[in-house]
Amino acid sequence: MSIRPHRDAESEPAPLIVFSEHLPRARGDVASDRLVLPFERRQKTRQRLRLGSGREIGVHVPRGTVLRGGDRLRGPDGTVVEVVAAPERVSTVRSRNLRELACVAYHLGNRHVALEVGDGWVRYLADHVLDALVEQLGLAVLADVQPFEPEAGAYGGGHGHGLDATAHAYPGTHPHGHAHAHEHEHEHEHEHGDSHAHAHEPAGDAPRYVLGPAHETIR
């Protein structure tokens, strides 16, 4: 006769709650916890993450969803958490000359770089090759640490900025691409209906963000 060891209910790990409901920030739902993520993670639709409180959760949102700072996620038990855009190492280019700024944006876009556009400035994830390109165009580059919220791609169908997490929307942020080793410009005019995607990685071994817990993608 075998005796089953007694299990203390308190020692049992809490079940993993999967957050699958994406709430627009305009709704103003009150959040009980925070989920701090860099942009690369905010594009993923299935992953295992850790909240600011240390609690581990799963996130499973519809394909194509891109989370923005201020968005909310709701779990099956009604728990609401706020998405926070983590500060990341970025390069910011400022100019009062709109023609110069447009020229920089054109050349960066020609390399399929995810780009955030503001009033008199553009911003991209830190990359020394791109920094050198901008300086060659005659503008200064400011190394900074800021939340990164790039513009949507032409194929975005999401909320707010019209976002899409596909390779077309943010091809420069996927973790499995090749570095910006090539200096050539893509001068070809391609039809945007095709399915190519040039993935690029920042040069060097510097971390892409400086705030936020470690994460693990759900397989």
C-alpha positions as CSV (number, residue, x, y, z in Angstrom):
1,M,0.0,0.0,0.0
2,S,1.5,3.3,-1.2
3,I,1.0,6.5,0.7
4,R,0.8,9.7,-1.2
5,P,2.8,12.5,0.3
6,H,0.7,15.3,1.7
7,R,0.9,18.5,-0.4
8,D,0.5,21.8,1.2
9,A,-1.9,23.9,-0.8
10,E,0.2,27.0,-0.1
11,S,3.3,25.4,-1.8
12,E,1.4,24.8,-5.0
13,P,2.3,27.3,-7.7
14,A,-0.5,29.7,-8.7
15,P,-2.0,28.8,-12.1
16,L,-0.8,30.9,-14.9
17,I,-3.4,33.5,-15.9
18,V,-3.5,34.3,-19.6
19,F,-4.4,37.8,-20.6
20,S,-6.1,37.8,-24.0
21,E,-8.4,40.8,-23.9
22,H,-6.7,44.0,-25.3
23,L,-8.4,47.2,-24.0
24,P,-7.9,50.6,-25.7
25,R,-6.2,53.2,-23.5
26,A,-9.1,55.6,-24.1
27,R,-11.4,53.4,-22.0
28,G,-9.6,54.3,-18.8
29,D,-9.9,50.9,-17.1
30,V,-8.2,50.9,-13.7
31,A,-5.2,48.7,-13.6
32,S,-3.9,46.8,-10.6
33,D,-0.4,46.1,-11.9
34,R,2.0,47.1,-14.6
35,L,3.7,45.3,-17.5
36,V,6.9,47.0,-18.5
37,L,8.0,46.0,-22.0
38,P,10.4,47.2,-24.7
39,F,9.0,47.7,-28.2
40,E,10.3,44.4,-29.5
41,R,8.3,42.6,-26.8
42,R,5.2,44.7,-27.4
43,Q,5.0,43.3,-30.9
44,K,4.8,39.6,-29.8
45,T,1.3,38.1,-29.5
46,R,2.1,35.0,-27.5
47,Q,4.6,35.1,-24.6
48,R,5.2,34.5,-20.9
49,L,5.9,37.6,-19.0
50,R,6.4,39.0,-15.5
51,L,4.4,41.9,-14.0
52,G,5.9,44.7,-12.0
53,S,4.7,42.8,-8.8
54,G,6.8,39.8,-9.9
55,R,3.7,37.7,-10.8
56,E,4.2,35.6,-13.9
57,I,1.4,35.7,-16.6
58,G,0.8,34.7,-20.1
59,V,-0.2,37.0,-22.9
60,H,-2.1,35.7,-25.9
61,V,-3.6,38.5,-28.0
62,P,-4.8,38.4,-31.6
63,R,-2.2,38.2,-34.3
64,G,-1.2,41.6,-35.5
65,T,-1.7,43.3,-32.2
66,V,1.0,45.8,-31.1
67,L,0.8,47.0,-27.5
68,R,1.4,50.7,-26.8
69,G,2.3,52.4,-23.6
70,G,-1.0,53.1,-21.8
71,D,-2.9,50.1,-23.2
72,R,-4.5,47.6,-20.8
73,L,-4.9,43.9,-20.8
74,R,-7.6,42.0,-19.0
75,G,-7.5,38.5,-17.7
76,P,-10.3,36.0,-17.4
77,D,-10.7,36.8,-13.7
78,G,-11.2,40.5,-14.5
79,T,-7.7,41.6,-13.5
80,V,-6.5,44.6,-15.5
81,V,-2.9,45.4,-16.0
82,E,-1.4,48.5,-17.7
83,V,1.2,48.2,-20.5
84,V,4.2,50.5,-19.9
85,A,6.7,51.3,-22.7
86,A,10.1,50.6,-21.3
87,P,12.8,53.2,-21.8
88,E,15.2,52.0,-24.5
89,R,18.5,53.1,-25.9
90,V,17.6,55.3,-28.8
91,S,19.1,57.8,-31.2
92,T,17.2,61.1,-31.7
93,V,17.8,63.5,-34.5
94,R,16.6,67.1,-34.3
95,S,16.4,69.8,-36.8
96,R,14.5,73.0,-37.5
97,N,15.1,72.5,-41.2
98,L,12.3,70.3,-42.2
99,R,13.9,69.5,-45.5
100,E,17.0,68.1,-43.8
101,L,14.8,66.1,-41.4
102,A,12.8,64.7,-44.3
103,C,16.0,63.7,-46.0
104,V,17.1,61.8,-42.9
105,A,13.7,60.1,-42.6
106,Y,13.8,59.1,-46.3
107,H,17.2,57.5,-46.0
108,L,16.3,55.7,-42.8
109,G,13.0,54.5,-44.2
110,N,14.8,53.3,-47.3
111,R,16.6,50.9,-45.0
112,H,13.3,49.7,-43.5
113,V,14.1,51.2,-40.1
114,A,11.3,51.5,-37.5
115,L,11.1,55.3,-37.0
116,E,9.3,57.5,-34.4
117,V,8.4,60.9,-35.7
118,G,7.9,64.0,-33.5
119,D,7.6,67.7,-33.9
120,G,11.1,68.6,-35.3
121,W,12.7,65.2,-34.6
122,V,12.9,61.6,-35.5
123,R,14.0,58.6,-33.4
124,Y,15.2,55.1,-33.9
125,L,16.6,52.3,-31.8
126,A,20.3,52.9,-31.2
127,D,22.5,51.7,-34.0
128,H,26.0,53.1,-34.6
129,V,25.8,52.4,-38.4
130,L,22.6,54.4,-38.7
131,D,24.2,57.1,-36.5
132,A,27.1,57.4,-38.9
133,L,24.7,57.7,-41.9
134,V,22.8,60.5,-40.2
135,E,26.0,62.4,-39.4
136,Q,27.1,62.0,-43.0
137,L,23.9,63.7,-44.0
138,G,24.9,66.7,-41.9
139,L,22.8,66.3,-38.7
140,A,23.8,65.5,-35.1
141,V,22.7,62.4,-33.3
142,L,21.7,62.5,-29.6
143,A,22.1,59.2,-27.7
144,D,19.2,59.0,-25.4
145,V,17.1,56.6,-23.2
146,Q,13.3,57.0,-24.0
147,P,10.3,54.8,-24.5
148,F,10.2,53.9,-28.2
149,E,6.8,54.3,-30.1
150,P,7.5,54.1,-33.8
151,E,5.1,55.0,-36.6
152,A,2.9,52.3,-38.0
153,G,3.8,50.6,-41.3
154,A,1.6,51.0,-44.4
155,Y,0.0,47.7,-43.6
156,G,-0.9,48.5,-40.0
157,G,-4.5,47.5,-39.1
158,G,-4.3,47.8,-35.3
159,H,-5.5,50.4,-32.8
160,G,-4.4,53.9,-32.1
161,H,-1.5,54.4,-34.6
162,G,-2.9,51.8,-37.0
163,L,-0.3,49.2,-36.1
164,D,0.6,45.8,-37.3
165,A,3.1,43.4,-35.8
166,T,4.0,41.8,-39.1
167,A,7.4,42.1,-40.9
168,H,5.9,44.8,-43.1
169,A,5.0,47.0,-40.3
170,Y,8.2,46.8,-38.2
171,P,10.8,44.8,-40.2
172,G,13.7,46.5,-38.4
173,T,12.8,45.2,-35.0
174,H,12.7,41.4,-35.4
175,P,15.3,39.5,-33.3
176,H,16.3,37.1,-36.1
177,G,17.5,39.4,-38.8
178,H,21.0,40.4,-40.0
179,A,23.0,43.4,-38.9
180,H,23.2,46.7,-40.7
181,A,26.4,45.6,-42.3
182,H,25.4,46.7,-45.8
183,E,25.7,50.4,-46.5
184,H,23.7,50.4,-49.8
185,E,20.4,52.0,-50.2
186,H,17.4,50.1,-51.5
187,E,16.7,52.4,-54.4
188,H,14.4,49.9,-56.1
189,E,10.8,50.8,-56.1
190,H,9.0,47.6,-55.1
191,E,5.3,46.9,-55.0
192,H,4.2,46.8,-51.4
193,G,1.9,43.9,-52.0
194,D,4.8,41.4,-52.0
195,S,5.9,39.5,-48.9
196,H,9.6,40.4,-48.6
197,A,10.9,41.6,-45.3
198,H,14.5,42.9,-44.7
199,A,15.1,42.3,-41.0
200,H,17.9,44.2,-39.3
201,E,19.6,44.1,-36.0
202,P,21.4,46.9,-34.1
203,A,25.1,46.6,-34.4
204,G,27.1,45.7,-31.3
205,D,26.2,43.8,-28.1
206,A,24.5,46.6,-26.2
207,P,21.1,45.7,-24.8
208,R,18.2,47.1,-26.7
209,Y,16.4,48.4,-23.5
210,V,17.5,49.3,-20.1
211,L,14.3,48.7,-18.1
212,G,12.0,45.8,-17.8
213,P,12.2,42.2,-16.5
214,A,13.4,39.1,-18.3
215,H,10.9,37.5,-20.6
216,E,10.2,34.1,-22.1
217,T,8.2,33.4,-25.2
218,I,5.5,30.8,-24.9
219,R,6.2,27.9,-27.2
